[in-house]
Amino acid sequence: MNATNRHALYIPEGLAHGFLTLEDKTEIFYQMSEFYYPELSRGVRWNDPAFQIVLPGTVEVISERDKSYPDFRPLQ
């Protein structure tokens, strides 16, 4: 996806996702299928050891909410 081809990506409801831009001055636009209620939002941390995510760059800006998610624990 880039400014020239203007491609989009569909992420199904309920699927965890995040965004890492690799270029300065990048804009991200997204739509949601329902109204947003912050008190109902959930997430996982990008650097949670349970997922071992390897990113192609350094995370420089991240929201306080996204930093604060606890370590993932699978349902027992």
Residue, then its C-alpha position, 0 to 999 in steps of 0.5 A: m500500500n502506498a500513496t501511488n496505488r492507493h490500495a486498501l486492506y480489509i481487516p475482519e471484525g474481531l481480528a487484532h491489528g495494528f499499524l506501523t508506518l515506514e515513511d514520514k508524514t504517513e496518514i492512516f484512515y480506517q472505518m469501523s463496522e459499529f459505533y466506537y465505545p472506548e470502554l469496550s475496546r480490548g487489545v494486546r501489546w505490540n511487544d508482548p512476548a507471547f506473540q514474538i512479533v518482529l517489526p521491520g522498524t522501531v516503534e517511535v510513537i504509540s498511545e498510552r492505552d496501547k502501551s498499557y495492555p497487560d501480558f496476554r494470557p490464554l483462556q484456561 
